[in-house]
């Protein structure tokens, strides 16, 4: 059947051959700028968490809500962005998302307490959630399939520049001015991103002629209920002792029920807000599982290393940023290398290489101690970022390689949703593991602080003598000596708990490698186009 006699086939062929009227690299620059703003804000916020907690009278554990509240609202918007783009257009949605993110950033900087900041972060996450899948799908559609590797590498270089400058810039702003300015700086970046999106982004034909459908309000509501209740349980679980609290059990049950209802609704609905049929593709399904696990790895390292440096080693936010920044340099170097290798080496081999490098560098971080130097933290961070760069490009390319262009927007939403859920679950699980691990290590080590242990006795007597020399009487000197030893014990226990978390993340990275055998090589672009046109 000719395309002339069938409008659907004509539109499908037009979508396959469609290219933007402007240089695709200008399109890439436009979407990279908006994504840069989102990633920059995330990396800046990590190093400022202790300052935010102190300023708003919150605990360090509570400060992680600044990250997780952003992730959950971001996650709700990720899969919904494809439907909204079909409804109002991709360009308009991108511009609205930039406006929402920029406006919410200003509200974050104006927050007077932790609840206000969390609400602002939820609004910010909703804006950022619309940008991530849009950026990826726009990039993939603007370049021919044979250049997808280079396009994703260029996109990756853009988003890893933010982690290079983010921690250091965030540390300098926090130390020199206030943590509030880490949100205010999004205003000029947002305005520039809005201008470039209006100038260079175009909607493809299949979006311009898309059938207008009613919103799947039930599906969206179930998705919001599922993710919101899940995040509530994750945020408050450690504080409430998890399933020992009745309300945590009820909230978890609600999340599971809403999730099952959401799946059933999306499978039965004629026009679902999330089209789950993309998961029938083996590459995309496996890639989505891996990206969920990689979300645990990525957010786990980036959230907990700055906390370790500032709370235990006494680093300033600026010093913490300098120690963490090499991660971005490593990722940038990896993106440049992998962009060249994508068309020469099996993507699965590149992906396996990235996971091994990420695992080894994270296991090295598992040997941290209170006497570690900045260089001993910076080098593993560099290789951690290098490994992450080797994961990002081939994983995204492999996962999307067998999908039609019309499916990429929806698939990108699901793909990023799962990664964010992985990150949110990872942060909550690692926080619980950190707190409980410190308690366990403290219990084991505290058992050695007895009167029968000559090392402990000598240490306490030596400290007491120093306090007596400073003018304290015998009783007070002994109490201060005991307090100093106990404080050191708590520090050592916390360090061991951090090390346990990093080793756990390293083993998880290695555990992802067997999943690669479930993925196949990307199909040739011509073959994919032929199959789509022949449908």
TAFEN-V499849 format. One record per run of one state. SS is the DSSP state (alpha for helix, beta for strand, coil for the rest). FROM is the first residue (numbers start at 0). TO is the last residue. If there is no record, write none. Layout:
ss/from/to
SS/FROM/TO
SS/FROM/TO
This chain:
ss/from/to
coil/0/5
alpha/6/16
coil/17/22
alpha/23/54
coil/55/58
alpha/59/62
coil/63/63
alpha/64/87
coil/88/88
alpha/89/108
coil/109/112
alpha/113/141
coil/142/143
alpha/144/175
coil/176/179
alpha/180/183
coil/184/184
alpha/185/199
coil/200/203
alpha/204/207
coil/208/215
alpha/216/236
coil/237/240
alpha/241/243
coil/244/244
alpha/245/267
coil/268/274
alpha/275/279
coil/280/280
alpha/281/310
coil/311/315
alpha/316/340
coil/341/345
alpha/346/364
coil/365/372
alpha/373/399
coil/400/403
alpha/404/445
coil/446/452
alpha/453/468
coil/469/472
alpha/473/510
coil/511/511
alpha/512/517
coil/518/523
alpha/524/532
coil/533/534
